[in-house]
Amino acid sequence: MVSGTVLRSHSGGYLVYDADQNSVFQCTARGRLKKERVSLLTGDRVELDEINPEQKTAVITARFDRENTLSRPPLANVDQVIIVQAVHQPEWTPLLTDRYIVHFQLELAQALPIICFNKSDLAQEEELQGLRRIYEPLGYFVIIASAITGQGVGELAQVLADKVSVFAGQSGVGKSSLLNCIEPHLGLRVGRMEHEFGVGRHTTTSSELYRLGFGNFPEIGALQKASWVGDTPGFNLLELRHPLPPEVVWQFPELLPLAHDCKFIDCLHIVEHGCNVVANLDKVSPERYASYAAIVADSQSEYKLRKDTSQKLDSSMKSVGGAHGKEKSVPRLSGKYRQISRRREKQGQVEELELEDEEAEEETETPVDDSDLADNVE
């Protein structure tokens, strides 16, 4: 059996890396997988057959069980996520960073995301230390980096060694630039900033895994076995995951100790009278608490939307089937498409028979003789 890792999906197939042969094969999925609706994502470990070493082609016959899956960006079997944010250009916003943190804590619960602040050459030292003071006491590993000066790039390279990592962040923060600094041969496309609007252009259009040889850091490359990194497209806030409103607090480690001593079990820690979190806001970063309150509001809106959508869906569906547990949900048909039930059909037949009997009785009644009526009158 030959196994490999999906590096990228493309029109008509997949690029799969085989570690034993140290080769990349252009593969197609066996038809059976499509019939069984087995999806294949970047990062999936798969079984290969019909390998042609000369033409570098093969067929994917099976997909191994996934250790984890990221829904956005769609990747499988990831060890860690690097959230890349720019200090300036685009301007750093605490809420956006915290939304990314909550999203990836929900997506990859076994590993805290790493936070990399890029473009440090555009910031003052006190500003950079202020960022550290917000996140490092909470247990997050923070890297201050610059693709221009090279600051922090070596530290970032060490974090990536022997791991399958994902770079995530909005467009323009410099994800591709940092990867080019670590591995020059990648030659990833780098966009320029739109200074007038303070946003970046999309330069990465699909998720792909790149193998790192650490060309600029040979001391790391000589020690590591195989390191992979995914450079993913930027995505908007609508694609971020939301926890339920009472569970948002579990994504903020600084609030949890205070929440345990709260007066109310279902407290949202926003405006509730007697809330222990609200009474101790001096112990919490103002930026982080503002992010918490905003994410709770987002979660409430998302929860209401899901509830309304679910009610509409329930009203448009019905359960059919026999034994308990074997029911199936099917759409309710409008009146003009709905078939008449057997009971209603039989009832209609009975009503028609009764109507026919009444009409027959009326026809067989004895007619009145008008002459007899006349004689009586006389």
KEKE-3310 file (N, C-alpha, C; in steps of 0.2 Angstrom, whole numbers, plus 5000, padded with zeros to 4 digits):
npx = (5004:5003:5004:4999:4999:4987:4991:4985:4970:4964:4958:4950:4957:4970:4984:4996:5007:5020:5029:5038:5043:5047:5040:5029:5013:5001:4984:4969:4952:4946:4931:4922:4923:4918:4904:4901:4902:4914:4923:4937:4950:4963:4977:4972:4976:4979:4976:4985:4985:4988:5000:5011:5027:5034:5026:5021:5008:4993:4980:4968:4962:4957:4953:4961:4956:4953:4962:4958:4948:4947:4935:4935:4949:4946:4954:4963:4969:4978:4991:4994:4989:4993:4990:4990:4993:4993:5002:5001:4994:4986:4977:4979:4966:4959:4947:4945:4956:4953:4942:4946:4954:4944:4937:4947:4950:4938:4938:4950:4953:4963:4975:4981:4980:4994:5000:5005:5012:5014:5024:5031:5041:5034:5030:5031:5042:5036:5023:5023:5026:5015:5006:5011:5008:4995:4991:5001:5001:4989:4992:4995:5006:5016:5023:5033:5036:5044:5043:5051:5062:5067:5065:5060:5058:5066:5062:5049:5051:5056:5045:5038:5044:5044:5030:5013:5006:4996:4994:4984:4973:4967:4967:4982:4990:5002:5005:5010:5022:5030:5031:5039:5051:5055:5056:5063:5062:5049:5042:5030:5016:5015:5005:5002:4999:4983:4984:4976:4964:4968:4968:4971:4975:4968:4979:4982:4973:4968:4968:4983:4996:5013:5029:5042:5059:5067:5076:5083:5087:5097:5101:5090:5083:5091:5089:5075:5062:5050:5041:5026:5016:5002:4996:4983:4968:4962:4948:4931:4922:4909:4911:4916:4916:4903:4901:4888:4879:4880:4892:4902:4911:4919:4929:4937:4950:4954:4942:4936:4940:4933:4920:4916:4913:4902:4886:4875:4870:4867:4873:4878:4887:4887:4878:4872:4865:4874:4884:4899:4910:4907:4909:4922:4930:4941:4952:4953:4958:4954:4952:4951:4939:4930:4930:4925:4911:4906:4907:4898:4886:4886:4885:4873:4864:4867:4863:4849:4846:4848:4839:4827:4828:4828:4815:4807:4811:4807:4793:4791:4794:4790:4788:4789:4786:4789:4792:4798:4811:4815:4810:4808:4813:4803:4799:4785:4772:4764:4746:4742:4750:4749:4745:4729:4724:4722:4712:4704:4701:4693:4682:4677:4672:4662:4653:4649:4642:4631:4625:4621:4611:4601:4597:4591:4580:4572:4568:4560:4549:4530:4520:4509:4491:4483:4470:4463:4465:4457:4444:4442:4442:4430)
npy = (4994:5011:5027:5044:5063:5075:5089:5099:5103:5103:5108:5094:5085:5080:5085:5075:5071:5059:5052:5041:5040:5052:5061:5070:5067:5067:5065:5056:5054:5038:5031:5025:5032:5044:5040:5036:5048:5053:5065:5075:5084:5097:5092:5080:5062:5049:5034:5026:5020:5011:5017:5027:5029:5036:5044:5051:5049:5044:5034:5039:5029:5027:5036:5040:5041:5057:5067:5080:5093:5108:5120:5132:5140:5127:5113:5098:5088:5096:5103:5116:5133:5148:5164:5178:5195:5212:5226:5239:5245:5234:5243:5237:5229:5225:5218:5211:5202:5195:5189:5180:5172:5166:5159:5149:5143:5136:5128:5121:5113:5107:5114:5129:5144:5152:5169:5180:5196:5205:5217:5225:5234:5246:5251:5258:5253:5253:5251:5238:5231:5233:5225:5212:5212:5211:5198:5188:5185:5177:5165:5164:5161:5174:5181:5194:5201:5205:5206:5214:5219:5207:5204:5193:5182:5171:5165:5162:5153:5142:5138:5133:5121:5103:5102:5103:5117:5131:5147:5160:5174:5191:5198:5206:5207:5201:5187:5179:5185:5183:5169:5168:5174:5164:5153:5155:5149:5146:5157:5164:5173:5191:5204:5222:5235:5244:5259:5270:5265:5256:5242:5226:5217:5202:5189:5176:5163:5150:5136:5128:5116:5119:5112:5115:5119:5127:5136:5148:5146:5135:5128:5124:5117:5106:5098:5095:5084:5084:5097:5107:5119:5129:5141:5152:5158:5175:5178:5183:5191:5185:5171:5166:5155:5154:5153:5147:5159:5159:5152:5159:5164:5154:5155:5165:5165:5174:5178:5167:5162:5172:5171:5159:5162:5169:5175:5171:5156:5156:5168:5181:5190:5204:5215:5211:5213:5211:5202:5194:5196:5208:5216:5215:5221:5229:5220:5215:5216:5231:5231:5217:5214:5222:5216:5203:5207:5211:5200:5191:5198:5196:5182:5181:5186:5177:5165:5168:5169:5156:5149:5154:5151:5137:5135:5138:5129:5117:5119:5117:5104:5086:5071:5055:5037:5021:5012:5018:5029:5026:5036:5047:5063:5073:5085:5096:5096:5108:5112:5110:5100:5090:5073:5065:5058:5041:5039:5050:5049:5037:5042:5052:5044:5037:5048:5051:5040:5041:5052:5048:5039:5047:5054:5044:5040:5051:5051:5039:5042:5043:5051:5065:5065:5077:5077:5072:5081:5091:5086:5086:5099:5103)
npz = (5000:4996:5002:5003:5004:5001:4992:4985:4977:4960:4944:4939:4946:4959:4967:4975:4987:4989:5002:5003:4990:4988:4979:4969:4963:4950:4953:4951:4958:4962:4955:4964:4976:4973:4971:4984:4990:4996:5002:4998:5004:5005:5013:5017:5020:5010:5001:4988:4971:4956:4951:4941:4939:4929:4922:4932:4938:4947:4956:4967:4980:4992:5007:5022:5040:5047:5057:5062:5056:5047:5044:5038:5034:5022:5027:5031:5045:5053:5062:5069:5070:5063:5067:5057:5059:5054:5061:5056:5041:5034:5047:5064:5073:5088:5089:5077:5078:5089:5085:5076:5084:5092:5083:5078:5089:5091:5080:5080:5093:5101:5101:5105:5095:5087:5088:5076:5074:5061:5050:5059:5057:5055:5067:5084:5097:5110:5107:5101:5112:5120:5113:5116:5129:5130:5125:5129:5143:5143:5139:5125:5112:5106:5092:5086:5070:5055:5038:5030:5038:5043:5056:5069:5060:5060:5072:5069:5059:5067:5074:5065:5061:5058:5058:5053:5047:5047:5039:5043:5041:5037:5020:5014:5026:5025:5024:5014:5011:5022:5022:5010:5015:5023:5015:5001:4988:4986:4980:4981:4976:4979:4985:4984:4995:4995:4998:5000:5004:5014:5014:5008:4993:4986:4984:4986:4981:4983:4994:4999:5002:5006:5005:5017:5016:5023:5017:5020:5033:5036:5047:5054:5044:5042:5053:5054:5049:5040:5035:5034:5027:5025:5015:5015:5007:5011:5022:5025:5039:5040:5038:5049:5064:5076:5094:5105:5114:5129:5129:5125:5134:5137:5128:5132:5141:5152:5158:5163:5176:5184:5180:5185:5198:5197:5200:5193:5184:5170:5165:5155:5157:5154:5156:5168:5184:5198:5193:5193:5184:5178:5189:5191:5181:5180:5181:5169:5152:5143:5129:5126:5133:5127:5114:5118:5122:5110:5102:5109:5106:5092:5092:5098:5088:5077:5083:5084:5071:5066:5074:5069:5056:5057:5062:5051:5042:5049:5048:5035:5032:5034:5044:5038:5037:5045:5058:5074:5075:5062:5054:5040:5034:5024:5011:5013:5002:4991:4989:4976:4972:4980:4984:4986:5001:5006:5015:5014:5001:5001:5009:5001:4991:4998:5001:4988:4985:4994:4990:4977:4981:4987:4977:4969:4977:4977:4963:4963:4970:4972:4961:4963:4960:4950:4946:4956:4966:4961:4961:4975:4978:4972)
capx = (5000:5006:5000:5002:4996:4985:4994:4981:4965:4964:4953:4950:4961:4973:4992:4997:5015:5022:5035:5043:5047:5049:5038:5022:5009:4994:4980:4962:4949:4942:4924:4918:4924:4913:4898:4901:4902:4920:4926:4945:4953:4970:4980:4970:4980:4975:4979:4986:4985:4990:5005:5015:5032:5037:5021:5019:5001:4991:4973:4967:4958:4954:4955:4961:4953:4956:4963:4954:4946:4946:4930:4937:4949:4945:4960:4963:4975:4982:4994:4993:4986:4997:4986:4995:4990:4998:5002:4999:4993:4980:4978:4977:4960:4958:4941:4946:4961:4950:4937:4950:4956:4939:4936:4952:4949:4933:4940:4956:4953:4969:4981:4980:4983:4999:4998:5011:5011:5019:5025:5034:5045:5030:5027:5035:5043:5031:5016:5024:5026:5008:5002:5013:5005:4988:4990:5005:4998:4983:4994:4996:5013:5016:5029:5033:5040:5044:5046:5056:5069:5068:5064:5056:5057:5069:5058:5043:5053:5057:5039:5035:5048:5041:5023:5008:5004:4991:4994:4977:4973:4964:4972:4986:4994:5009:5006:5014:5029:5033:5033:5045:5057:5058:5058:5063:5061:5042:5040:5023:5014:5014:5002:5004:4993:4980:4985:4970:4958:4970:4966:4976:4973:4969:4985:4981:4966:4966:4972:4988:5001:5020:5034:5047:5066:5070:5082:5086:5088:5099:5102:5083:5082:5095:5086:5068:5060:5045:5037:5021:5013:4996:4995:4976:4965:4959:4940:4927:4919:4903:4913:4919:4912:4901:4899:4882:4880:4883:4898:4907:4915:4924:4934:4941:4953:4955:4936:4933:4940:4928:4914:4915:4911:4896:4879:4870:4873:4867:4875:4882:4893:4887:4875:4868:4866:4877:4888:4906:4914:4906:4911:4930:4932:4948:4956:4953:4960:4948:4951:4948:4932:4926:4929:4920:4904:4905:4906:4892:4881:4887:4883:4865:4861:4868:4858:4842:4845:4848:4833:4821:4828:4826:4808:4805:4813:4803:4786:4791:4795:4786:4791:4786:4790:4785:4794:4801:4818:4816:4806:4812:4810:4802:4796:4778:4770:4758:4740:4741:4755:4748:4740:4724:4726:4717:4706:4700:4698:4687:4677:4674:4668:4656:4649:4646:4636:4625:4622:4617:4605:4596:4594:4587:4574:4568:4565:4555:4543:4524:4518:4502:4487:4480:4462:4460:4465:4452:4438:4441:4440:4423)
capy = (5000:5017:5032:5051:5068:5079:5096:5104:5101:5107:5105:5087:5080:5082:5084:5071:5070:5052:5053:5036:5041:5059:5063:5073:5064:5070:5060:5057:5049:5032:5033:5023:5037:5049:5038:5036:5055:5054:5072:5075:5091:5098:5089:5073:5057:5045:5028:5027:5014:5012:5022:5027:5033:5039:5050:5054:5049:5038:5035:5039:5023:5028:5042:5038:5045:5063:5069:5086:5097:5115:5121:5138:5137:5119:5109:5092:5085:5102:5103:5122:5139:5154:5170:5183:5201:5218:5231:5244:5244:5238:5245:5232:5230:5220:5214:5206:5197:5190:5184:5174:5167:5162:5154:5144:5139:5131:5123:5116:5114:5104:5118:5136:5147:5157:5175:5183:5202:5207:5224:5228:5240:5252:5252:5259:5248:5252:5249:5231:5228:5233:5219:5206:5212:5209:5191:5183:5183:5173:5159:5164:5163:5180:5183:5200:5200:5210:5203:5219:5219:5200:5203:5187:5177:5165:5163:5159:5147:5137:5136:5129:5115:5097:5103:5105:5123:5135:5154:5163:5181:5194:5200:5212:5207:5199:5180:5176:5188:5180:5163:5169:5175:5158:5148:5159:5146:5146:5162:5166:5180:5196:5210:5228:5238:5249:5264:5274:5262:5253:5235:5222:5213:5195:5186:5169:5161:5143:5133:5123:5115:5119:5109:5120:5116:5132:5138:5154:5144:5128:5124:5121:5112:5100:5094:5093:5079:5086:5103:5109:5125:5131:5148:5152:5165:5179:5177:5188:5189:5180:5164:5164:5152:5157:5148:5149:5165:5157:5148:5163:5166:5149:5156:5170:5162:5178:5179:5161:5162:5177:5168:5153:5164:5173:5174:5167:5151:5158:5175:5183:5194:5210:5220:5208:5215:5206:5198:5195:5198:5215:5219:5215:5223:5232:5215:5212:5221:5234:5229:5210:5214:5225:5210:5199:5210:5211:5193:5189:5201:5192:5175:5181:5187:5171:5160:5170:5168:5149:5147:5156:5147:5130:5134:5139:5122:5112:5120:5115:5097:5082:5065:5049:5031:5016:5011:5023:5029:5025:5041:5051:5070:5075:5092:5096:5098:5113:5109:5107:5095:5085:5068:5064:5052:5035:5040:5056:5046:5033:5047:5055:5039:5036:5054:5051:5034:5043:5057:5044:5035:5052:5056:5038:5040:5057:5049:5034:5044:5043:5058:5067:5066:5083:5077:5070:5087:5095:5084:5088:5106:5104)
capz = (5000:4995:5005:5001:5007:4996:4993:4982:4972:4954:4939:4936:4950:4965:4968:4981:4989:4992:5006:5002:4984:4988:4973:4968:4958:4948:4954:4950:4963:4960:4954:4970:4981:4971:4973:4991:4993:5000:5000:4998:5006:5006:5020:5018:5019:5005:4998:4980:4967:4948:4951:4935:4941:4924:4920:4939:4939:4951:4957:4974:4981:4999:5012:5029:5045:5048:5064:5063:5050:5047:5039:5034:5027:5022:5027:5036:5048:5054:5069:5072:5066:5064:5065:5055:5059:5053:5066:5052:5034:5037:5055:5069:5077:5093:5088:5072:5080:5094:5081:5073:5089:5094:5077:5077:5095:5090:5074:5082:5100:5104:5100:5105:5089:5088:5085:5073:5072:5055:5049:5065:5055:5055:5073:5089:5102:5115:5104:5100:5119:5122:5110:5120:5136:5130:5124:5132:5150:5142:5136:5118:5110:5101:5088:5082:5064:5049:5031:5027:5041:5045:5063:5071:5055:5062:5078:5066:5056:5072:5076:5059:5060:5060:5059:5048:5050:5043:5040:5042:5042:5031:5014:5015:5032:5023:5025:5008:5011:5028:5019:5005:5019:5026:5010:4995:4982:4985:4976:4982:4974:4985:4983:4986:4999:4993:5004:5000:5008:5020:5013:5004:4987:4986:4980:4987:4979:4985:5000:4996:5006:5003:5010:5019:5017:5027:5013:5023:5039:5035:5054:5055:5039:5043:5059:5053:5044:5035:5038:5029:5029:5021:5014:5013:5005:5017:5022:5029:5046:5040:5037:5056:5068:5082:5099:5108:5118:5135:5129:5122:5139:5137:5123:5134:5147:5157:5160:5166:5184:5186:5178:5190:5204:5195:5204:5189:5179:5163:5165:5149:5159:5150:5160:5173:5190:5203:5189:5196:5179:5177:5195:5191:5174:5181:5180:5162:5147:5140:5122:5126:5136:5121:5109:5121:5122:5103:5100:5112:5102:5086:5093:5099:5081:5074:5086:5082:5064:5065:5076:5064:5050:5059:5063:5044:5039:5052:5045:5028:5032:5038:5045:5036:5039:5049:5065:5078:5073:5055:5050:5036:5033:5017:5010:5012:4995:4991:4988:4969:4970:4985:4982:4990:5005:5005:5019:5011:4994:5003:5012:4995:4988:5002:5000:4981:4985:4998:4985:4972:4984:4988:4970:4967:4981:4974:4957:4964:4974:4969:4959:4965:4954:4950:4946:4963:4970:4958:4964:4982:4979:4971)
cpx = (5004:5002:5003:4998:4994:4987:4989:4976:4965:4959:4954:4954:4965:4981:4993:5005:5016:5029:5040:5047:5049:5046:5031:5019:5003:4989:4972:4959:4945:4934:4920:4918:4918:4906:4896:4901:4908:4923:4934:4947:4960:4972:4977:4976:4977:4980:4980:4987:4987:4995:5010:5021:5035:5033:5019:5012:4999:4983:4972:4961:4954:4957:4955:4958:4956:4957:4959:4953:4945:4940:4931:4943:4949:4952:4959:4969:4980:4985:4993:4991:4990:4992:4990:4991:4995:4997:4999:4998:4992:4981:4975:4971:4959:4952:4942:4951:4957:4945:4940:4952:4950:4937:4940:4952:4944:4935:4945:4957:4959:4975:4979:4983:4989:4998:5005:5009:5016:5019:5027:5038:5041:5027:5033:5036:5038:5024:5017:5023:5019:5004:5004:5009:4998:4987:4995:5003:4992:4985:4996:5003:5013:5023:5028:5038:5039:5047:5051:5062:5071:5067:5059:5055:5060:5065:5052:5045:5054:5050:5036:5038:5044:5033:5019:5005:5000:4992:4987:4977:4970:4970:4976:4991:5001:5010:5011:5021:5033:5036:5039:5051:5060:5060:5058:5061:5053:5039:5033:5021:5012:5011:5004:4998:4990:4979:4979:4964:4961:4969:4971:4972:4973:4974:4984:4974:4963:4970:4977:4994:5008:5024:5040:5054:5070:5077:5086:5088:5091:5100:5095:5082:5086:5093:5079:5067:5056:5041:5033:5018:5007:4995:4988:4973:4962:4951:4937:4924:4913:4905:4916:4914:4910:4899:4892:4883:4883:4889:4904:4913:4921:4930:4939:4944:4954:4948:4933:4934:4935:4921:4912:4912:4905:4890:4875:4873:4873:4869:4879:4887:4893:4884:4871:4870:4869:4882:4896:4911:4913:4909:4919:4933:4939:4953:4957:4955:4954:4947:4948:4941:4927:4925:4924:4913:4902:4903:4900:4886:4881:4883:4875:4862:4862:4863:4851:4841:4844:4841:4827:4822:4826:4818:4804:4806:4808:4796:4786:4792:4790:4789:4786:4789:4786:4787:4798:4808:4820:4813:4811:4809:4809:4799:4789:4776:4764:4752:4739:4745:4753:4743:4735:4725:4720:4711:4701:4697:4692:4681:4673:4670:4661:4651:4645:4641:4630:4621:4618:4611:4600:4593:4589:4580:4570:4565:4560:4549:4537:4522:4511:4498:4483:4473:4459:4459:4459:4445:4437:4439:4433:4419)
cpy = (5006:5023:5039:5056:5073:5086:5101:5101:5106:5104:5098:5082:5083:5081:5081:5070:5063:5053:5048:5037:5048:5063:5066:5070:5067:5065:5061:5052:5044:5034:5031:5028:5043:5047:5037:5043:5056:5060:5071:5083:5091:5096:5082:5068:5051:5039:5028:5020:5016:5018:5021:5032:5038:5045:5053:5055:5043:5039:5034:5034:5024:5034:5039:5043:5051:5064:5075:5089:5104:5117:5127:5141:5130:5116:5103:5091:5091:5102:5110:5127:5145:5160:5176:5190:5207:5223:5237:5242:5237:5238:5239:5234:5224:5215:5209:5200:5192:5186:5179:5169:5163:5157:5148:5140:5134:5126:5118:5117:5111:5108:5125:5139:5152:5163:5178:5190:5204:5215:5228:5234:5247:5254:5254:5253:5247:5250:5241:5228:5228:5227:5213:5206:5210:5201:5186:5181:5178:5166:5158:5165:5168:5180:5190:5200:5205:5206:5208:5219:5212:5199:5197:5182:5171:5161:5159:5153:5141:5134:5132:5122:5109:5097:5104:5111:5127:5143:5156:5170:5185:5196:5206:5212:5204:5191:5177:5179:5185:5173:5163:5170:5169:5153:5152:5155:5145:5151:5164:5173:5185:5202:5216:5231:5244:5255:5268:5271:5258:5245:5232:5219:5206:5192:5179:5167:5154:5141:5128:5122:5115:5116:5114:5116:5121:5134:5144:5152:5136:5124:5121:5116:5106:5095:5092:5088:5081:5091:5105:5115:5127:5138:5149:5158:5168:5177:5182:5186:5184:5173:5162:5160:5155:5152:5151:5155:5164:5154:5153:5164:5160:5150:5162:5168:5167:5179:5173:5160:5167:5174:5163:5156:5169:5171:5170:5162:5153:5165:5176:5188:5201:5216:5218:5211:5210:5201:5199:5197:5206:5219:5219:5217:5226:5227:5212:5218:5224:5232:5222:5210:5217:5220:5205:5201:5210:5204:5190:5192:5197:5185:5176:5182:5181:5165:5162:5168:5160:5146:5148:5152:5139:5129:5134:5132:5117:5113:5117:5108:5093:5075:5059:5043:5027:5016:5017:5023:5028:5030:5044:5058:5071:5082:5091:5099:5103:5109:5106:5101:5089:5080:5067:5058:5047:5036:5045:5053:5042:5037:5050:5050:5037:5042:5053:5045:5037:5048:5054:5041:5040:5054:5050:5038:5045:5055:5044:5036:5045:5050:5059:5068:5072:5083:5076:5077:5092:5093:5086:5095:5107:5102)
cpz = (5000:4998:5003:5005:5001:4997:4990:4977:4966:4950:4937:4941:4956:4964:4975:4981:4992:4995:5004:4995:4983:4981:4973:4962:4957:4948:4952:4956:4959:4960:4961:4975:4980:4973:4980:4995:4998:4998:5002:4999:5006:5013:5021:5016:5015:5003:4990:4977:4960:4947:4945:4937:4935:4922:4926:4940:4944:4952:4965:4975:4988:5003:5019:5034:5046:5056:5066:5056:5051:5042:5035:5037:5027:5021:5032:5039:5049:5061:5073:5067:5068:5062:5063:5055:5058:5059:5062:5045:5033:5045:5059:5072:5081:5091:5083:5074:5085:5091:5078:5078:5091:5089:5077:5084:5095:5085:5076:5090:5104:5104:5100:5098:5092:5084:5083:5071:5067:5054:5055:5064:5055:5061:5078:5094:5107:5113:5103:5107:5121:5119:5114:5126:5136:5129:5127:5139:5149:5140:5129:5117:5104:5098:5084:5076:5059:5043:5028:5031:5043:5052:5064:5066:5057:5068:5075:5062:5061:5074:5071:5058:5063:5061:5053:5050:5045:5044:5038:5044:5036:5026:5016:5021:5031:5025:5020:5009:5017:5025:5014:5009:5022:5021:5003:4989:4981:4980:4976:4980:4980:4982:4986:4990:4995:4998:5005:5004:5014:5020:5008:4998:4988:4982:4981:4986:4981:4990:4997:5001:5003:5008:5011:5020:5021:5023:5017:5030:5039:5042:5056:5050:5039:5049:5058:5048:5039:5038:5032:5031:5023:5021:5011:5011:5012:5016:5026:5035:5046:5040:5044:5060:5074:5088:5101:5113:5125:5135:5126:5128:5140:5133:5126:5141:5153:5161:5164:5173:5187:5185:5183:5196:5203:5199:5200:5184:5172:5161:5158:5150:5155:5154:5166:5180:5195:5199:5192:5191:5178:5183:5195:5185:5175:5181:5173:5157:5143:5133:5122:5128:5130:5116:5112:5120:5114:5100:5103:5108:5095:5087:5094:5092:5077:5076:5084:5075:5063:5068:5072:5058:5051:5059:5056:5041:5042:5049:5038:5027:5036:5039:5042:5037:5044:5057:5068:5076:5066:5050:5045:5035:5026:5016:5010:5005:4996:4989:4981:4968:4975:4983:4988:4995:5004:5009:5016:5004:4996:5005:5006:4991:4991:5001:4993:4981:4989:4994:4980:4975:4985:4982:4968:4971:4978:4968:4958:4968:4970:4967:4961:4959:4955:4949:4952:4967:4968:4961:4971:4983:4977:4976)
residu = (MET:VAL:SER:GLY:THR:VAL:LEU:ARG:SER:HIS:SER:GLY:GLY:TYR:LEU:VAL:TYR:ASP:ALA:ASP:GLN:ASN:SER:VAL:PHE:GLN:CYS:THR:ALA:ARG:GLY:ARG:LEU:LYS:LYS:GLU:ARG:VAL:SER:LEU:LEU:THR:GLY:ASP:ARG:VAL:GLU:LEU:ASP:GLU:ILE:ASN:PRO:GLU:GLN:LYS:THR:ALA:VAL:ILE:THR:ALA:ARG:PHE:ASP:ARG:GLU:ASN:THR:LEU:SER:ARG:PRO:PRO:LEU:ALA:ASN:VAL:ASP:GLN:VAL:ILE:ILE:VAL:GLN:ALA:VAL:HIS:GLN:PRO:GLU:TRP:THR:PRO:LEU:LEU:THR:ASP:ARG:TYR:ILE:VAL:HIS:PHE:GLN:LEU:GLU:LEU:ALA:GLN:ALA:LEU:PRO:ILE:ILE:CYS:PHE:ASN:LYS:SER:ASP:LEU:ALA:GLN:GLU:GLU:GLU:LEU:GLN:GLY:LEU:ARG:ARG:ILE:TYR:GLU:PRO:LEU:GLY:TYR:PHE:VAL:ILE:ILE:ALA:SER:ALA:ILE:THR:GLY:GLN:GLY:VAL:GLY:GLU:LEU:ALA:GLN:VAL:LEU:ALA:ASP:LYS:VAL:SER:VAL:PHE:ALA:GLY:GLN:SER:GLY:VAL:GLY:LYS:SER:SER:LEU:LEU:ASN:CYS:ILE:GLU:PRO:HIS:LEU:GLY:LEU:ARG:VAL:GLY:ARG:MET:GLU:HIS:GLU:PHE:GLY:VAL:GLY:ARG:HIS:THR:THR:THR:SER:SER:GLU:LEU:TYR:ARG:LEU:GLY:PHE:GLY:ASN:PHE:PRO:GLU:ILE:GLY:ALA:LEU:GLN:LYS:ALA:SER:TRP:VAL:GLY:ASP:THR:PRO:GLY:PHE:ASN:LEU:LEU:GLU:LEU:ARG:HIS:PRO:LEU:PRO:PRO:GLU:VAL:VAL:TRP:GLN:PHE:PRO:GLU:LEU:LEU:PRO:LEU:ALA:HIS:ASP:CYS:LYS:PHE:ILE:ASP:CYS:LEU:HIS:ILE:VAL:GLU:HIS:GLY:CYS:ASN:VAL:VAL:ALA:ASN:LEU:ASP:LYS:VAL:SER:PRO:GLU:ARG:TYR:ALA:SER:TYR:ALA:ALA:ILE:VAL:ALA:ASP:SER:GLN:SER:GLU:TYR:LYS:LEU:ARG:LYS:ASP:THR:SER:GLN:LYS:LEU:ASP:SER:SER:MET:LYS:SER:VAL:GLY:GLY:ALA:HIS:GLY:LYS:GLU:LYS:SER:VAL:PRO:ARG:LEU:SER:GLY:LYS:TYR:ARG:GLN:ILE:SER:ARG:ARG:ARG:GLU:LYS:GLN:GLY:GLN:VAL:GLU:GLU:LEU:GLU:LEU:GLU:ASP:GLU:GLU:ALA:GLU:GLU:GLU:THR:GLU:THR:PRO:VAL:ASP:ASP:SER:ASP:LEU:ALA:ASP:ASN:VAL:GLU)
# end
